[in-house]
Structures are given as C-alpha cells and as structure tokens.
Amino acid sequence: MSEPLHRPSLGSAVYYKDPFAALDWLERAFGFERQLVVTDNDGQLGHSEMRFGDSYVMICREWSENAASPASIGGKNTQSVHVQLRDGIDEHCARARAAGAVVTREPEDQFYGDRVYAVRDPEGHVWSFGQTVRTVSREEAERVSGLKIEGRV
C-alpha cells in the first residue's frame, strides 16, 4: 500500500464560474502547481487542488448560491486568501500584474516586518501575498503602530 498524500492541516476552497480557466491563470499569475484535478464524465470539474510551498488551495466550480464566485454575486467577497512567500515579493507582484491581476494594494513594508501586496483575480477573488523582510519585536510593532498587540508578531 502506498503512503497517503500529505495534506497541510488547513486548506481553503475558492469557487469559480470557470474553474479550468482559474487553474491556468493561477499557475501563470501566482506560480501555483496543479496537484490533483478530477473531472466527471461530462468533463466538468469535480475537484482540484493546487500547491504552493507547503500549502494547498482547492479550486472548485460553483455549485449553489452558497458556493459562488464573486463574479456571480456582484463582486462581493466574504474572505480572502493570504499566501506567505519566502522571497521575491516584488517580482511575484509583477508576474501577477502581467497575467492580468488587478493590484489593489501595491507592495509596501508593514510595521510588523512584512512586505505585503494584494490583488483581485479575473473573477474578483481577493488574494494577498506577504514576505517577512525584517524581524520586529512586539514592543517595536506596538510603538510604531500605536496598537496594542497580544501574542507574537
């Protein structure tokens, strides 16, 4: 018996009107890799998973009014997906922009030590990307931001 596929403890499912186009776009724009694609007898997507680093995201087709793309519900989002990069965040943003992502937040250093940018994909999903660029203590982050921070920065 072969070893089961290791899955991270947490993954997200993102719904698309055209999940096959989304799979192609996510490869091109963000560098995600297809891990698993399951189609039914009619060629419709049944399930898919994409990998990035040690995480994964399921790319799904819409199947009800409660599992829909922002493109089908007036562009509204109830969540976003954040991806932490090891390096190359500015190049990553340029790659996403070249693939047609709408940059809603340009790469910018944050008080807590990360450089972050955010985009909308072709169907309106919000994605953010961060890279730790310097180590910041909780005390420094509180001093710089004026916020009370509990836990680890």
VENSULHU-V215586 format. One record per backbone hydrogen bond with DSSP energy under -1.0 kcal/mol. CO is the residue of the C=O (numbers start at 1). NH is the residue of the N-H. If there is no record, write none. Layout:
# VENSULHU-V215586
co=(CO:CO)
nh=(NH:NH)
This chain:
# VENSULHU-V215586
co=(12:14:16:18:19:20:21:22:23:24:25:26:26:27:33:36:38:38:40:44:47:49:49:50:51:52:55:57:58:60:64:67:69:70:73:81:83:88:89:90:91:92:93:94:95:96:97:102:105:108:110:113:113:114:115:116:117:118:118:119:120:121:125:126:127:128:129:130:131:137:138:139:140:141:142)
nh=(58:60:62:22:23:24:25:26:27:28:29:30:32:31:51:49:46:47:43:40:38:35:36:57:33:55:52:50:14:16:67:63:72:75:76:128:130:92:93:94:95:96:97:98:99:101:100:120:118:116:113:133:134:110:131:108:129:104:105:127:102:124:121:81:119:83:117:85:115:141:142:143:144:145:146)
